[in-house]
Amino acid sequence: MHPNPVNDPNLSEDDPVLSLASRAGQTPNALAWENFWRDAPPEEHTVFWDAPQERTGAVHLPLLAPYFGGGRPVVDVGCGNGSVTRFLAGHYGRVIGVDVSAEAVSRARDAASGDEGAGTALAFRQLDATDIEAVGGLRTELAGDADVYVRGVLHQCSPGDRPRLAASVAALVGERGRVFVVEPAAEGGAALTALSQRAEGPPSALAAVLAHGIRPMEMPDESLPALFGTAGLDVLARGAVPLALTVVGPDGESAEVASNWLVAGRNG
Ligand SMILES: C[S@@+](CC[C@H](N)C(=O)[O-])C[C@H]1O[C@@H](n2cnc3c(N)ncnc32)[C@H](O)[C@@H]1O
């Protein structure tokens, strides 16, 4: 386990963890994620948000399907261990999962190597989605507009990184692509706080996240459409959908966090 509270506002710039991150050419956020994924258990459905696809991708598919398609590739931004990316690859011709963590990408590749038909249609790439230059390289490689899927990434980014990530998404989407994004609602923060403050301690999957200094950060509900509006995208559809977790809630059922989704694009 790497004690690595890099999102902790109490840490100063000369903290050894931060300077290690900067010497390695990584942002503190990137280092926290790398360490999180290095320490994460390998079994599927053990990471806090890695719920089975019946409760994640399959719930999102009917929301995004009217907007995705037209032969465009799908880019899963912040794909983690690739569970949803692999699900999307069963529905779209070309799917690319990108994540800031090389370890996450390596795990996603390993998991996908056993999938039927995996190979040509599905790829994973280490990429910092706040790095607009790197994202420009991906766009050039894709040679056209893409549809973009984002689940639970923006609220984990620092407030300063969120507009950069939204601008990257807008660059990938181009003129005809669409983005589907789902992020915990402000109301969902209460459920996460309740889980993290249980008398018996947080569930182990949540404890693993917190131990790496990764905290769900506050993101006001209206900032989600505002981020994409500022990036030049119109909101075409939006709503609420629970974000499924792998832990059990106080009622003994699989826990969920209230979340908001939206679809955005240009020329709506
Ligand atoms: C909460 S996890 C969600 C993973 C995945 N979207 C899912 O739903 O299973 C957030 C992911 O975003 C990745 N991430 C965080 N900041 C990123 C960035 N700037 N660029 C690319 N990926 C990033 C993390 O490494 C992590 O895998």
The ligand as a Gaussian input file, in Angstrom:
#p B3LYP/6-31G(d) Opt

LIG

0 1
 C      -13.580000       6.404000     -10.533000
 S      -12.535000       5.708000     -11.750000
 C      -13.731000       5.273000     -13.016000
 C      -13.190000       4.244000     -13.987000
 C      -14.162000       3.887000     -15.123000
 N      -14.625000       5.055000     -15.840000
 C      -15.332000       3.073000     -14.618000
 O      -16.423000       3.598000     -14.535000
 O      -15.109000       1.889000     -14.287000
 C      -11.730000       7.137000     -12.451000
 C      -10.676000       6.792000     -13.463000
 O      -10.254000       7.992000     -14.097000
 C       -8.860000       7.913000     -14.316000
 N       -8.375000       9.297000     -14.458000
 C       -8.279000      10.244000     -13.493000
 N       -7.784000      11.377000     -14.008000
 C       -7.548000      11.146000     -15.334000
 C       -7.026000      11.916000     -16.400000
 N       -6.622000      13.178000     -16.205000
 N       -6.927000      11.352000     -17.624000
 C       -7.317000      10.062000     -17.835000
 N       -7.814000       9.282000     -16.854000
 C       -7.932000       9.805000     -15.620000
 C       -8.337000       7.188000     -13.095000
 O       -7.062000       6.600000     -13.299000
 C       -9.434000       6.150000     -12.868000
 O       -9.140000       4.944000     -13.536000

